[in-house]
Amino acid sequence: MAGIDATKVLVGAPMQDGASGAIACAPVGTTLPESAKTKPSDKFHSSGYVSSDGVTVTPELSTSDIQDWNGDTVRTILESFTGSVEFTLIQYDADGAKMIFGEDHVTVTPATNQNGEQIKIAMGARLPEARAWVFSMKDGDNLIQIHLPNAQVTQWKEMTFQKTSPIPLGTTLKCYPDDKGNSIYLLTDDGKAAAAGSESH
């Protein structure tokens, strides 16, 4: 039986470097990483900086109770599962805008000798396309990934334009089931490779 182990108390810091951010998306059907140690393929486009609120995953089971003649609950029936993920980008660029508002609704005009790069976002009564998502995190040697095989932006958050805070690009993703009936996967790797010949079977 496992005892208390402070090294198993994990936090979720973003796995990011100068080339890529911690959130990445690609067309639905794109192969997801095999493990938390595997980086998303080049088919995924990554985000920039994410707000200090991080990423919130909300798995929710909807149930109903069956009661007997006496009014006692004798069984609980699962009605549905819903999963959602929330995050807010604070890096305002073309990749982030396309991630939140959809590829077809963001127009980018490259910089010229007269203008800088121009971004035009069109918002209206439509949903962006569903995509596959990977969220990559770390805690020391521990690696963490959240996989969403098929998730779609279904809500845009309030945008505030202030002098003292970044312009937020916040969203909620609704997660749909894959061919195995799963909507969300959580993968971890504690970074402690087994000594040669000691692998369990």
Rosetta constraint file for C-alpha pairs under 8 A:
AtomPair CA 5 CA 9 HARMONIC 7.40 0.50
AtomPair CA 10 CA 139 HARMONIC 6.40 0.50
AtomPair CA 10 CA 142 HARMONIC 7.92 0.50
AtomPair CA 11 CA 138 HARMONIC 7.64 0.50
AtomPair CA 11 CA 139 HARMONIC 5.90 0.50
AtomPair CA 12 CA 137 HARMONIC 5.50 0.50
AtomPair CA 12 CA 138 HARMONIC 5.95 0.50
AtomPair CA 12 CA 139 HARMONIC 6.32 0.50
AtomPair CA 12 CA 144 HARMONIC 7.42 0.50
AtomPair CA 13 CA 137 HARMONIC 5.29 0.50
AtomPair CA 13 CA 138 HARMONIC 5.33 0.50
AtomPair CA 13 CA 139 HARMONIC 6.23 0.50
AtomPair CA 14 CA 21 HARMONIC 7.81 0.50
AtomPair CA 14 CA 22 HARMONIC 5.38 0.50
AtomPair CA 14 CA 136 HARMONIC 6.31 0.50
AtomPair CA 14 CA 137 HARMONIC 4.44 0.50
AtomPair CA 14 CA 138 HARMONIC 6.23 0.50
AtomPair CA 15 CA 21 HARMONIC 7.00 0.50
AtomPair CA 15 CA 22 HARMONIC 5.14 0.50
AtomPair CA 15 CA 136 HARMONIC 5.33 0.50
AtomPair CA 15 CA 137 HARMONIC 4.52 0.50
AtomPair CA 15 CA 138 HARMONIC 5.70 0.50
AtomPair CA 16 CA 20 HARMONIC 5.77 0.50
AtomPair CA 16 CA 21 HARMONIC 4.60 0.50
AtomPair CA 16 CA 22 HARMONIC 5.19 0.50
AtomPair CA 16 CA 136 HARMONIC 7.97 0.50
AtomPair CA 17 CA 21 HARMONIC 6.55 0.50
AtomPair CA 20 CA 46 HARMONIC 5.66 0.50
AtomPair CA 20 CA 47 HARMONIC 6.89 0.50
AtomPair CA 20 CA 48 HARMONIC 7.06 0.50
AtomPair CA 21 CA 46 HARMONIC 5.35 0.50
AtomPair CA 21 CA 47 HARMONIC 4.88 0.50
AtomPair CA 21 CA 48 HARMONIC 4.99 0.50
AtomPair CA 21 CA 49 HARMONIC 6.56 0.50
AtomPair CA 22 CA 46 HARMONIC 6.93 0.50
AtomPair CA 22 CA 47 HARMONIC 6.64 0.50
AtomPair CA 22 CA 48 HARMONIC 7.65 0.50
AtomPair CA 22 CA 49 HARMONIC 7.98 0.50
AtomPair CA 22 CA 135 HARMONIC 5.69 0.50
AtomPair CA 22 CA 136 HARMONIC 5.01 0.50
AtomPair CA 22 CA 137 HARMONIC 6.76 0.50
AtomPair CA 23 CA 46 HARMONIC 5.50 0.50
AtomPair CA 23 CA 47 HARMONIC 5.33 0.50
AtomPair CA 23 CA 48 HARMONIC 7.95 0.50
AtomPair CA 23 CA 133 HARMONIC 7.31 0.50
AtomPair CA 23 CA 134 HARMONIC 5.91 0.50
AtomPair CA 23 CA 135 HARMONIC 4.64 0.50
AtomPair CA 23 CA 136 HARMONIC 6.49 0.50
AtomPair CA 24 CA 40 HARMONIC 7.61 0.50
AtomPair CA 24 CA 44 HARMONIC 5.64 0.50
AtomPair CA 24 CA 45 HARMONIC 5.25 0.50
AtomPair CA 24 CA 46 HARMONIC 4.01 0.50
AtomPair CA 24 CA 47 HARMONIC 6.08 0.50
AtomPair CA 24 CA 133 HARMONIC 5.69 0.50
AtomPair CA 24 CA 134 HARMONIC 5.23 0.50
AtomPair CA 24 CA 135 HARMONIC 6.50 0.50
AtomPair CA 25 CA 44 HARMONIC 5.09 0.50
AtomPair CA 25 CA 45 HARMONIC 5.51 0.50
AtomPair CA 25 CA 46 HARMONIC 6.55 0.50
AtomPair CA 25 CA 99 HARMONIC 7.41 0.50
AtomPair CA 25 CA 131 HARMONIC 6.25 0.50
AtomPair CA 25 CA 132 HARMONIC 5.44 0.50
AtomPair CA 25 CA 133 HARMONIC 4.36 0.50
AtomPair CA 25 CA 134 HARMONIC 6.33 0.50
AtomPair CA 26 CA 30 HARMONIC 6.36 0.50
AtomPair CA 26 CA 43 HARMONIC 6.17 0.50
AtomPair CA 26 CA 44 HARMONIC 4.63 0.50
AtomPair CA 26 CA 45 HARMONIC 6.43 0.50
AtomPair CA 26 CA 131 HARMONIC 5.60 0.50
AtomPair CA 26 CA 132 HARMONIC 5.25 0.50
AtomPair CA 26 CA 133 HARMONIC 6.63 0.50
AtomPair CA 27 CA 130 HARMONIC 7.42 0.50
AtomPair CA 27 CA 131 HARMONIC 4.78 0.50
AtomPair CA 27 CA 132 HARMONIC 5.82 0.50
AtomPair CA 28 CA 130 HARMONIC 6.69 0.50
AtomPair CA 28 CA 131 HARMONIC 4.60 0.50
AtomPair CA 28 CA 132 HARMONIC 4.83 0.50
AtomPair CA 28 CA 149 HARMONIC 6.65 0.50
AtomPair CA 28 CA 150 HARMONIC 5.81 0.50
AtomPair CA 29 CA 132 HARMONIC 7.04 0.50
AtomPair CA 29 CA 149 HARMONIC 7.30 0.50
AtomPair CA 30 CA 43 HARMONIC 7.49 0.50
AtomPair CA 30 CA 132 HARMONIC 6.81 0.50
AtomPair CA 32 CA 40 HARMONIC 6.72 0.50
AtomPair CA 32 CA 41 HARMONIC 7.96 0.50
AtomPair CA 32 CA 132 HARMONIC 7.92 0.50
AtomPair CA 32 CA 134 HARMONIC 7.65 0.50
AtomPair CA 32 CA 147 HARMONIC 7.38 0.50
AtomPair CA 32 CA 149 HARMONIC 7.55 0.50
AtomPair CA 33 CA 38 HARMONIC 5.40 0.50
AtomPair CA 33 CA 39 HARMONIC 6.30 0.50
AtomPair CA 33 CA 40 HARMONIC 5.58 0.50
AtomPair CA 33 CA 41 HARMONIC 7.54 0.50
AtomPair CA 34 CA 38 HARMONIC 6.22 0.50
AtomPair CA 35 CA 145 HARMONIC 7.95 0.50
AtomPair CA 35 CA 187 HARMONIC 6.53 0.50
AtomPair CA 35 CA 188 HARMONIC 7.54 0.50
AtomPair CA 35 CA 189 HARMONIC 7.68 0.50
AtomPair CA 36 CA 136 HARMONIC 7.66 0.50
AtomPair CA 36 CA 143 HARMONIC 5.76 0.50
AtomPair CA 36 CA 144 HARMONIC 5.45 0.50
AtomPair CA 36 CA 145 HARMONIC 5.17 0.50
AtomPair CA 36 CA 187 HARMONIC 5.42 0.50
AtomPair CA 36 CA 188 HARMONIC 5.39 0.50
AtomPair CA 36 CA 189 HARMONIC 5.88 0.50
AtomPair CA 37 CA 143 HARMONIC 6.39 0.50
AtomPair CA 37 CA 144 HARMONIC 8.00 0.50
AtomPair CA 37 CA 189 HARMONIC 6.66 0.50
AtomPair CA 40 CA 44 HARMONIC 6.31 0.50
AtomPair CA 40 CA 134 HARMONIC 7.26 0.50
AtomPair CA 45 CA 95 HARMONIC 7.40 0.50
AtomPair CA 46 CA 95 HARMONIC 7.38 0.50
AtomPair CA 47 CA 89 HARMONIC 7.62 0.50
AtomPair CA 47 CA 95 HARMONIC 6.49 0.50
AtomPair CA 47 CA 96 HARMONIC 5.54 0.50
AtomPair CA 47 CA 99 HARMONIC 7.63 0.50
AtomPair CA 48 CA 89 HARMONIC 7.06 0.50
AtomPair CA 48 CA 90 HARMONIC 7.60 0.50
AtomPair CA 48 CA 91 HARMONIC 5.41 0.50
AtomPair CA 48 CA 95 HARMONIC 7.97 0.50
AtomPair CA 48 CA 96 HARMONIC 6.72 0.50
AtomPair CA 49 CA 89 HARMONIC 6.02 0.50
AtomPair CA 49 CA 90 HARMONIC 5.71 0.50
AtomPair CA 49 CA 91 HARMONIC 5.21 0.50
AtomPair CA 50 CA 54 HARMONIC 6.50 0.50
AtomPair CA 50 CA 87 HARMONIC 7.30 0.50
AtomPair CA 50 CA 88 HARMONIC 5.81 0.50
AtomPair CA 50 CA 89 HARMONIC 4.40 0.50
AtomPair CA 50 CA 90 HARMONIC 5.50 0.50
AtomPair CA 50 CA 91 HARMONIC 7.16 0.50
AtomPair CA 51 CA 87 HARMONIC 7.57 0.50
AtomPair CA 51 CA 88 HARMONIC 5.63 0.50
AtomPair CA 51 CA 89 HARMONIC 5.90 0.50
AtomPair CA 51 CA 90 HARMONIC 5.74 0.50
AtomPair CA 53 CA 87 HARMONIC 7.42 0.50
AtomPair CA 53 CA 88 HARMONIC 7.72 0.50
AtomPair CA 54 CA 87 HARMONIC 6.24 0.50
AtomPair CA 54 CA 88 HARMONIC 7.59 0.50
AtomPair CA 55 CA 85 HARMONIC 6.97 0.50
AtomPair CA 55 CA 86 HARMONIC 5.80 0.50
AtomPair CA 55 CA 87 HARMONIC 4.92 0.50
AtomPair CA 55 CA 88 HARMONIC 7.97 0.50
AtomPair CA 56 CA 85 HARMONIC 5.53 0.50
AtomPair CA 56 CA 86 HARMONIC 5.12 0.50
AtomPair CA 56 CA 87 HARMONIC 6.60 0.50
AtomPair CA 57 CA 83 HARMONIC 7.42 0.50
AtomPair CA 57 CA 84 HARMONIC 5.96 0.50
AtomPair CA 57 CA 85 HARMONIC 4.53 0.50
AtomPair CA 57 CA 86 HARMONIC 6.65 0.50
AtomPair CA 58 CA 83 HARMONIC 5.67 0.50
AtomPair CA 58 CA 84 HARMONIC 5.20 0.50
AtomPair CA 58 CA 85 HARMONIC 6.18 0.50
AtomPair CA 59 CA 81 HARMONIC 7.41 0.50
AtomPair CA 59 CA 82 HARMONIC 6.11 0.50
AtomPair CA 59 CA 83 HARMONIC 4.47 0.50
AtomPair CA 59 CA 84 HARMONIC 6.56 0.50
AtomPair CA 60 CA 81 HARMONIC 5.77 0.50
AtomPair CA 60 CA 82 HARMONIC 5.27 0.50
AtomPair CA 60 CA 83 HARMONIC 6.09 0.50
AtomPair CA 61 CA 78 HARMONIC 7.16 0.50
AtomPair CA 61 CA 79 HARMONIC 7.66 0.50
AtomPair CA 61 CA 80 HARMONIC 6.04 0.50
AtomPair CA 61 CA 81 HARMONIC 4.66 0.50
AtomPair CA 61 CA 82 HARMONIC 6.56 0.50
AtomPair CA 62 CA 78 HARMONIC 6.19 0.50
AtomPair CA 62 CA 79 HARMONIC 5.41 0.50
AtomPair CA 62 CA 80 HARMONIC 5.15 0.50
AtomPair CA 62 CA 81 HARMONIC 6.14 0.50
AtomPair CA 62 CA 82 HARMONIC 7.96 0.50
AtomPair CA 63 CA 76 HARMONIC 6.52 0.50
AtomPair CA 63 CA 77 HARMONIC 5.46 0.50
AtomPair CA 63 CA 78 HARMONIC 4.51 0.50
AtomPair CA 63 CA 79 HARMONIC 5.12 0.50
AtomPair CA 63 CA 80 HARMONIC 7.10 0.50
AtomPair CA 64 CA 76 HARMONIC 5.72 0.50
AtomPair CA 64 CA 77 HARMONIC 5.28 0.50
AtomPair CA 64 CA 78 HARMONIC 6.65 0.50
AtomPair CA 64 CA 79 HARMONIC 6.87 0.50
AtomPair CA 65 CA 73 HARMONIC 6.20 0.50
AtomPair CA 65 CA 74 HARMONIC 7.57 0.50
AtomPair CA 65 CA 75 HARMONIC 5.90 0.50
AtomPair CA 65 CA 76 HARMONIC 4.46 0.50
AtomPair CA 65 CA 77 HARMONIC 6.17 0.50
AtomPair CA 66 CA 73 HARMONIC 5.67 0.50
AtomPair CA 66 CA 74 HARMONIC 5.92 0.50
AtomPair CA 66 CA 75 HARMONIC 5.19 0.50
AtomPair CA 66 CA 76 HARMONIC 6.07 0.50
AtomPair CA 66 CA 77 HARMONIC 7.47 0.50
AtomPair CA 67 CA 71 HARMONIC 5.32 0.50
AtomPair CA 67 CA 72 HARMONIC 5.16 0.50
AtomPair CA 67 CA 73 HARMONIC 4.30 0.50
AtomPair CA 67 CA 74 HARMONIC 5.59 0.50
AtomPair CA 67 CA 75 HARMONIC 7.16 0.50
AtomPair CA 68 CA 72 HARMONIC 5.56 0.50
AtomPair CA 68 CA 73 HARMONIC 6.57 0.50
AtomPair CA 68 CA 74 HARMONIC 6.56 0.50
AtomPair CA 82 CA 174 HARMONIC 7.80 0.50
AtomPair CA 82 CA 175 HARMONIC 7.10 0.50
AtomPair CA 83 CA 174 HARMONIC 6.19 0.50
AtomPair CA 83 CA 175 HARMONIC 5.21 0.50
AtomPair CA 83 CA 176 HARMONIC 7.66 0.50
AtomPair CA 83 CA 183 HARMONIC 6.80 0.50
AtomPair CA 83 CA 184 HARMONIC 7.20 0.50
AtomPair CA 84 CA 172 HARMONIC 6.64 0.50
AtomPair CA 84 CA 173 HARMONIC 5.37 0.50
AtomPair CA 84 CA 174 HARMONIC 4.70 0.50
AtomPair CA 84 CA 175 HARMONIC 5.68 0.50
AtomPair CA 85 CA 172 HARMONIC 5.64 0.50
AtomPair CA 85 CA 173 HARMONIC 5.06 0.50
AtomPair CA 85 CA 174 HARMONIC 6.82 0.50
AtomPair CA 85 CA 175 HARMONIC 7.73 0.50
AtomPair CA 86 CA 170 HARMONIC 7.53 0.50
AtomPair CA 86 CA 171 HARMONIC 5.79 0.50
AtomPair CA 86 CA 172 HARMONIC 4.50 0.50
AtomPair CA 86 CA 173 HARMONIC 6.32 0.50
AtomPair CA 87 CA 170 HARMONIC 5.80 0.50
AtomPair CA 87 CA 171 HARMONIC 5.89 0.50
AtomPair CA 87 CA 172 HARMONIC 6.88 0.50
AtomPair CA 88 CA 168 HARMONIC 6.18 0.50
AtomPair CA 88 CA 169 HARMONIC 5.34 0.50
AtomPair CA 88 CA 170 HARMONIC 3.84 0.50
AtomPair CA 88 CA 171 HARMONIC 6.26 0.50
AtomPair CA 89 CA 96 HARMONIC 7.00 0.50
AtomPair CA 89 CA 168 HARMONIC 5.89 0.50
AtomPair CA 89 CA 169 HARMONIC 4.93 0.50
AtomPair CA 89 CA 170 HARMONIC 6.08 0.50
AtomPair CA 90 CA 166 HARMONIC 5.85 0.50
AtomPair CA 90 CA 167 HARMONIC 6.17 0.50
AtomPair CA 90 CA 168 HARMONIC 5.06 0.50
AtomPair CA 90 CA 169 HARMONIC 6.32 0.50
AtomPair CA 91 CA 96 HARMONIC 7.03 0.50
AtomPair CA 91 CA 166 HARMONIC 7.88 0.50
AtomPair CA 91 CA 167 HARMONIC 7.98 0.50
AtomPair CA 91 CA 168 HARMONIC 7.93 0.50
AtomPair CA 92 CA 96 HARMONIC 6.37 0.50
AtomPair CA 92 CA 97 HARMONIC 7.03 0.50
AtomPair CA 92 CA 167 HARMONIC 7.21 0.50
AtomPair CA 92 CA 168 HARMONIC 7.92 0.50
AtomPair CA 92 CA 169 HARMONIC 7.63 0.50
AtomPair CA 93 CA 97 HARMONIC 6.15 0.50
AtomPair CA 93 CA 119 HARMONIC 7.76 0.50
AtomPair CA 94 CA 98 HARMONIC 6.12 0.50
AtomPair CA 94 CA 106 HARMONIC 7.38 0.50
AtomPair CA 94 CA 108 HARMONIC 6.83 0.50
AtomPair CA 94 CA 119 HARMONIC 6.56 0.50
AtomPair CA 95 CA 99 HARMONIC 6.20 0.50
AtomPair CA 96 CA 100 HARMONIC 6.37 0.50
AtomPair CA 96 CA 169 HARMONIC 7.85 0.50
AtomPair CA 97 CA 101 HARMONIC 5.78 0.50
AtomPair CA 97 CA 102 HARMONIC 7.40 0.50
AtomPair CA 97 CA 106 HARMONIC 6.75 0.50
AtomPair CA 97 CA 121 HARMONIC 7.32 0.50
AtomPair CA 97 CA 169 HARMONIC 7.55 0.50
AtomPair CA 98 CA 102 HARMONIC 4.62 0.50
AtomPair CA 98 CA 103 HARMONIC 4.81 0.50
AtomPair CA 98 CA 104 HARMONIC 7.85 0.50
AtomPair CA 98 CA 105 HARMONIC 7.35 0.50
AtomPair CA 98 CA 106 HARMONIC 5.92 0.50
AtomPair CA 99 CA 103 HARMONIC 7.25 0.50
AtomPair CA 100 CA 128 HARMONIC 7.72 0.50
AtomPair CA 100 CA 153 HARMONIC 6.88 0.50
AtomPair CA 100 CA 156 HARMONIC 7.79 0.50
AtomPair CA 100 CA 169 HARMONIC 7.04 0.50
AtomPair CA 100 CA 170 HARMONIC 7.58 0.50
AtomPair CA 100 CA 171 HARMONIC 6.67 0.50
AtomPair CA 101 CA 105 HARMONIC 6.32 0.50
AtomPair CA 101 CA 106 HARMONIC 7.11 0.50
AtomPair CA 101 CA 121 HARMONIC 7.49 0.50
AtomPair CA 101 CA 122 HARMONIC 7.94 0.50
AtomPair CA 101 CA 123 HARMONIC 7.38 0.50
AtomPair CA 101 CA 128 HARMONIC 5.89 0.50
AtomPair CA 101 CA 153 HARMONIC 7.88 0.50
AtomPair CA 102 CA 106 HARMONIC 6.84 0.50
AtomPair CA 102 CA 127 HARMONIC 7.96 0.50
AtomPair CA 102 CA 128 HARMONIC 4.57 0.50
AtomPair CA 102 CA 129 HARMONIC 6.31 0.50
AtomPair CA 103 CA 128 HARMONIC 7.69 0.50
AtomPair CA 105 CA 121 HARMONIC 5.99 0.50
AtomPair CA 105 CA 122 HARMONIC 5.24 0.50
AtomPair CA 105 CA 123 HARMONIC 7.29 0.50
AtomPair CA 106 CA 119 HARMONIC 6.95 0.50
AtomPair CA 106 CA 120 HARMONIC 5.67 0.50
AtomPair CA 106 CA 121 HARMONIC 4.66 0.50
AtomPair CA 106 CA 122 HARMONIC 6.39 0.50
AtomPair CA 107 CA 119 HARMONIC 5.79 0.50
AtomPair CA 107 CA 120 HARMONIC 5.06 0.50
AtomPair CA 107 CA 121 HARMONIC 6.57 0.50
AtomPair CA 108 CA 117 HARMONIC 7.14 0.50
AtomPair CA 108 CA 118 HARMONIC 5.71 0.50
AtomPair CA 108 CA 119 HARMONIC 4.70 0.50
AtomPair CA 108 CA 120 HARMONIC 6.48 0.50
AtomPair CA 109 CA 117 HARMONIC 5.76 0.50
AtomPair CA 109 CA 118 HARMONIC 5.00 0.50
AtomPair CA 109 CA 119 HARMONIC 6.50 0.50
AtomPair CA 110 CA 116 HARMONIC 7.12 0.50
AtomPair CA 110 CA 117 HARMONIC 4.72 0.50
AtomPair CA 110 CA 118 HARMONIC 6.55 0.50
AtomPair CA 111 CA 115 HARMONIC 5.51 0.50
AtomPair CA 111 CA 116 HARMONIC 4.25 0.50
AtomPair CA 111 CA 117 HARMONIC 4.13 0.50
AtomPair CA 111 CA 118 HARMONIC 7.07 0.50
AtomPair CA 112 CA 116 HARMONIC 6.27 0.50
AtomPair CA 112 CA 117 HARMONIC 7.62 0.50
AtomPair CA 127 CA 152 HARMONIC 7.90 0.50
AtomPair CA 127 CA 153 HARMONIC 6.77 0.50
AtomPair CA 127 CA 154 HARMONIC 6.47 0.50
AtomPair CA 128 CA 152 HARMONIC 6.89 0.50
AtomPair CA 128 CA 153 HARMONIC 6.13 0.50
AtomPair CA 128 CA 154 HARMONIC 7.90 0.50
AtomPair CA 129 CA 152 HARMONIC 6.37 0.50
AtomPair CA 129 CA 153 HARMONIC 7.65 0.50
AtomPair CA 130 CA 150 HARMONIC 6.22 0.50
AtomPair CA 130 CA 151 HARMONIC 5.32 0.50
AtomPair CA 130 CA 152 HARMONIC 4.16 0.50
AtomPair CA 130 CA 153 HARMONIC 7.12 0.50
AtomPair CA 131 CA 149 HARMONIC 7.39 0.50
AtomPair CA 131 CA 150 HARMONIC 5.46 0.50
AtomPair CA 131 CA 151 HARMONIC 5.54 0.50
AtomPair CA 131 CA 152 HARMONIC 6.24 0.50
AtomPair CA 132 CA 147 HARMONIC 7.70 0.50
AtomPair CA 132 CA 148 HARMONIC 5.65 0.50
AtomPair CA 132 CA 149 HARMONIC 4.63 0.50
AtomPair CA 132 CA 150 HARMONIC 4.95 0.50
AtomPair CA 132 CA 151 HARMONIC 6.21 0.50
AtomPair CA 133 CA 146 HARMONIC 7.97 0.50
AtomPair CA 133 CA 147 HARMONIC 5.85 0.50
AtomPair CA 133 CA 148 HARMONIC 4.96 0.50
AtomPair CA 133 CA 149 HARMONIC 6.44 0.50
AtomPair CA 133 CA 150 HARMONIC 7.40 0.50
AtomPair CA 133 CA 151 HARMONIC 7.15 0.50
AtomPair CA 134 CA 145 HARMONIC 6.70 0.50
AtomPair CA 134 CA 146 HARMONIC 5.69 0.50
AtomPair CA 134 CA 147 HARMONIC 4.82 0.50
AtomPair CA 134 CA 148 HARMONIC 6.48 0.50
AtomPair CA 135 CA 145 HARMONIC 5.39 0.50
AtomPair CA 135 CA 146 HARMONIC 4.98 0.50
AtomPair CA 135 CA 147 HARMONIC 6.65 0.50
AtomPair CA 136 CA 143 HARMONIC 7.71 0.50
AtomPair CA 136 CA 144 HARMONIC 6.00 0.50
AtomPair CA 136 CA 145 HARMONIC 4.63 0.50
AtomPair CA 136 CA 146 HARMONIC 6.76 0.50
AtomPair CA 137 CA 143 HARMONIC 6.00 0.50
AtomPair CA 137 CA 144 HARMONIC 4.90 0.50
AtomPair CA 137 CA 145 HARMONIC 6.04 0.50
AtomPair CA 138 CA 142 HARMONIC 5.60 0.50
AtomPair CA 138 CA 143 HARMONIC 4.51 0.50
AtomPair CA 138 CA 144 HARMONIC 5.72 0.50
AtomPair CA 139 CA 143 HARMONIC 6.46 0.50
AtomPair CA 141 CA 190 HARMONIC 6.22 0.50
AtomPair CA 141 CA 191 HARMONIC 5.04 0.50
AtomPair CA 141 CA 192 HARMONIC 7.80 0.50
AtomPair CA 142 CA 188 HARMONIC 7.07 0.50
AtomPair CA 142 CA 189 HARMONIC 5.64 0.50
AtomPair CA 142 CA 190 HARMONIC 4.27 0.50
AtomPair CA 142 CA 191 HARMONIC 5.44 0.50
AtomPair CA 143 CA 188 HARMONIC 5.54 0.50
AtomPair CA 143 CA 189 HARMONIC 5.10 0.50
AtomPair CA 143 CA 190 HARMONIC 6.38 0.50
AtomPair CA 143 CA 191 HARMONIC 7.14 0.50
AtomPair CA 144 CA 186 HARMONIC 7.44 0.50
AtomPair CA 144 CA 187 HARMONIC 5.71 0.50
AtomPair CA 144 CA 188 HARMONIC 4.49 0.50
AtomPair CA 144 CA 189 HARMONIC 6.62 0.50
AtomPair CA 145 CA 186 HARMONIC 5.97 0.50
AtomPair CA 145 CA 187 HARMONIC 5.12 0.50
AtomPair CA 145 CA 188 HARMONIC 6.45 0.50
AtomPair CA 146 CA 184 HARMONIC 7.15 0.50
AtomPair CA 146 CA 185 HARMONIC 5.71 0.50
AtomPair CA 146 CA 186 HARMONIC 4.74 0.50
AtomPair CA 146 CA 187 HARMONIC 6.33 0.50
AtomPair CA 147 CA 184 HARMONIC 5.90 0.50
AtomPair CA 147 CA 185 HARMONIC 4.95 0.50
AtomPair CA 147 CA 186 HARMONIC 6.46 0.50
AtomPair CA 147 CA 187 HARMONIC 7.89 0.50
AtomPair CA 148 CA 175 HARMONIC 6.70 0.50
AtomPair CA 148 CA 183 HARMONIC 6.21 0.50
AtomPair CA 148 CA 184 HARMONIC 5.11 0.50
AtomPair CA 148 CA 185 HARMONIC 6.58 0.50
AtomPair CA 149 CA 176 HARMONIC 7.75 0.50
AtomPair CA 149 CA 177 HARMONIC 7.63 0.50
AtomPair CA 149 CA 178 HARMONIC 6.34 0.50
AtomPair CA 149 CA 183 HARMONIC 6.75 0.50
AtomPair CA 149 CA 184 HARMONIC 7.32 0.50
AtomPair CA 150 CA 175 HARMONIC 6.07 0.50
AtomPair CA 150 CA 176 HARMONIC 5.41 0.50
AtomPair CA 150 CA 177 HARMONIC 6.90 0.50
AtomPair CA 150 CA 178 HARMONIC 6.84 0.50
AtomPair CA 150 CA 183 HARMONIC 7.16 0.50
AtomPair CA 151 CA 173 HARMONIC 5.92 0.50
AtomPair CA 151 CA 174 HARMONIC 5.39 0.50
AtomPair CA 151 CA 175 HARMONIC 4.28 0.50
AtomPair CA 151 CA 176 HARMONIC 5.76 0.50
AtomPair CA 152 CA 173 HARMONIC 5.15 0.50
AtomPair CA 152 CA 174 HARMONIC 5.34 0.50
AtomPair CA 152 CA 175 HARMONIC 6.65 0.50
AtomPair CA 153 CA 171 HARMONIC 6.61 0.50
AtomPair CA 153 CA 172 HARMONIC 5.81 0.50
AtomPair CA 153 CA 173 HARMONIC 4.45 0.50
AtomPair CA 153 CA 174 HARMONIC 6.39 0.50
AtomPair CA 154 CA 171 HARMONIC 7.62 0.50
AtomPair CA 154 CA 172 HARMONIC 6.00 0.50
AtomPair CA 154 CA 173 HARMONIC 5.81 0.50
AtomPair CA 154 CA 174 HARMONIC 6.22 0.50
AtomPair CA 155 CA 171 HARMONIC 5.55 0.50
AtomPair CA 155 CA 172 HARMONIC 5.08 0.50
AtomPair CA 155 CA 173 HARMONIC 7.17 0.50
AtomPair CA 156 CA 169 HARMONIC 7.76 0.50
AtomPair CA 156 CA 170 HARMONIC 5.95 0.50
AtomPair CA 156 CA 171 HARMONIC 4.62 0.50
AtomPair CA 156 CA 172 HARMONIC 6.65 0.50
AtomPair CA 157 CA 169 HARMONIC 7.09 0.50
AtomPair CA 157 CA 170 HARMONIC 4.80 0.50
AtomPair CA 157 CA 171 HARMONIC 5.47 0.50
AtomPair CA 157 CA 172 HARMONIC 7.78 0.50
AtomPair CA 158 CA 168 HARMONIC 7.95 0.50
AtomPair CA 158 CA 170 HARMONIC 7.27 0.50
AtomPair CA 159 CA 167 HARMONIC 6.63 0.50
AtomPair CA 159 CA 168 HARMONIC 5.71 0.50
AtomPair CA 159 CA 169 HARMONIC 6.75 0.50
AtomPair CA 159 CA 170 HARMONIC 7.68 0.50
AtomPair CA 160 CA 167 HARMONIC 6.08 0.50
AtomPair CA 160 CA 168 HARMONIC 6.80 0.50
AtomPair CA 161 CA 165 HARMONIC 7.71 0.50
AtomPair CA 161 CA 166 HARMONIC 7.53 0.50
AtomPair CA 161 CA 167 HARMONIC 5.66 0.50
AtomPair CA 162 CA 166 HARMONIC 7.33 0.50
AtomPair CA 162 CA 167 HARMONIC 7.41 0.50
AtomPair CA 175 CA 183 HARMONIC 5.49 0.50
AtomPair CA 175 CA 184 HARMONIC 7.10 0.50
AtomPair CA 176 CA 182 HARMONIC 7.80 0.50
AtomPair CA 176 CA 183 HARMONIC 5.18 0.50
AtomPair CA 177 CA 181 HARMONIC 4.88 0.50
AtomPair CA 177 CA 182 HARMONIC 4.76 0.50
AtomPair CA 177 CA 183 HARMONIC 4.17 0.50
AtomPair CA 177 CA 184 HARMONIC 7.92 0.50
AtomPair CA 178 CA 182 HARMONIC 5.46 0.50
AtomPair CA 178 CA 183 HARMONIC 6.14 0.50
AtomPair CA 194 CA 198 HARMONIC 6.18 0.50
AtomPair CA 194 CA 199 HARMONIC 6.15 0.50
AtomPair CA 195 CA 199 HARMONIC 7.40 0.50
